[in-house]
Structures are given as structure tokens and as C-alpha cells.
Amino acid sequence: MNAALIANLRAQCGGPRDGALLRFSLGNALLAAGDATAAAVELRRAVVFDGGYSAAWKLLGKACLALDDRPGAADAWRQGIAAAQARGDKQAEKEMTVFLRRLG
């Protein structure tokens, strides 16, 4: 199922529906499938589309951590906290603050 989902999402990349949500969904599916490297690439694309997408920053931090890139995870969560604060997303802000504290 996950392979089919990933293939379907990849087929939409570059098309009219390409954007932050599509790249977030693809990154999420790739991370769930154990491909943190490809997930990080797609999640970085998601935040290029929408730098205020706090959920993408949060997941990017998790992908970086899975790759043992602690500085990358910390950076993603710091940017995610700023994005969450700007949008008033208190829950995402709290979660990433906890992740960052545990990291450091």
C-alpha cells in the first residue's frame, strides 16, 4: 500500500497540484517507509513552497534526526517554532519546543 501511495504522490509532483501539501504527504509516506533521506528532500521542498507550514518543519526535523543530523533537526524545529508562532499554532509550537529541548 505504501509503495502505491508513494508512486501516486510522486506522479503528481511537478503538475498543477504540486505544492507544500503534496510534498509534505510524500515526505510523510517516505519517512513511514523508512526512507528518511528521500523524506528530508521532499519535506525541504514542502517548506520552500510554504515556509510557514509548521507541520512540514516538524516532520523535517524528525527526518533529520532519523538521519542522525542533529544540527539539521534543531534548525528545522527552530524554524518550525517560528512558523507556528507566526500562525498561532500553539500545539505545533509546544511539540517542537519539547523535541528541541530533548535534543539539546
C-alpha positions in Angstrom: 0.0 0.0 0.0 2.7 2.5 0.9 4.6 1.8 -2.3 1.5 2.5 -4.3 0.8 5.7 -2.3 4.4 6.9 -2.8 4.2 6.2 -6.6 0.9 8.1 -6.8 2.2 11.1 -4.9 5.4 11.2 -7.0 3.3 11.1 -10.2 1.7 14.3 -9.1 4.9 16.2 -8.4 5.6 18.9 -11.0 2.0 19.0 -12.0 -0.8 21.5 -11.3 -1.4 20.1 -7.8 2.3 20.3 -6.8 2.8 22.3 -3.6 3.5 22.1 0.1 0.7 19.7 1.0 1.7 17.2 -1.8 5.4 17.3 -0.8 4.5 17.0 2.9 2.4 14.0 2.1 5.1 12.4 0.0 7.7 13.1 2.7 5.5 11.6 5.4 4.9 8.5 3.3 8.6 8.1 2.6 9.5 8.6 6.3 7.0 5.9 7.2 8.5 3.6 4.6 11.9 4.1 6.2 13.5 6.3 3.5 14.5 9.3 5.7 16.9 10.6 3.0 14.2 11.0 0.4 11.7 12.2 3.0 14.0 15.0 4.0 14.4 16.1 0.4 10.6 16.2 -0.1 10.0 18.0 3.2 12.6 20.6 2.3 10.6 21.2 -0.9 7.4 21.5 1.1 8.9 24.3 3.2 10.2 26.0 0.1 6.6 26.1 -1.2 5.3 27.3 2.2 7.8 28.4 4.8 5.0 28.8 7.3 4.0 25.2 7.2 4.8 24.2 10.7 3.9 20.5 10.3 6.4 20.2 7.5 9.1 21.7 9.6 8.2 19.4 12.4 8.4 16.3 10.2 11.6 17.6 8.5 13.2 17.7 12.0 12.2 14.1 12.6 13.6 13.1 9.2 16.9 14.8 10.0 17.0 13.1 13.4 16.4 9.7 11.7 19.5 10.6 9.5 21.5 11.4 12.7 21.6 15.1 11.6 21.1 16.6 14.9 22.0 20.2 13.8 19.6 19.9 10.9 16.8 18.7 13.2 17.4 21.5 15.6 17.4 24.1 12.8 14.2 22.6 11.3 12.5 22.7 14.7 13.6 26.3 15.4 12.2 27.4 12.0 9.1 25.4 12.7 8.6 27.1 16.1 8.9 30.5 14.4 6.4 29.4 11.7 4.0 28.0 14.3 4.2 31.2 16.4 3.5 33.3 13.3 0.4 31.3 12.6 -0.8 30.9 16.2 -0.3 27.1 16.0 0.3 26.6 19.7 0.3 22.8 19.7 3.0 22.5 17.0 5.0 25.2 18.8 4.8 23.2 22.1 5.7 19.9 20.4 8.7 21.2 18.6 9.9 23.1 21.7 9.8 19.7 23.5 11.7 18.0 20.7 14.3 20.7 20.7 14.8 20.6 24.4 15.2 16.8 24.3 17.7 17.2 21.5 19.9 19.6 23.4 
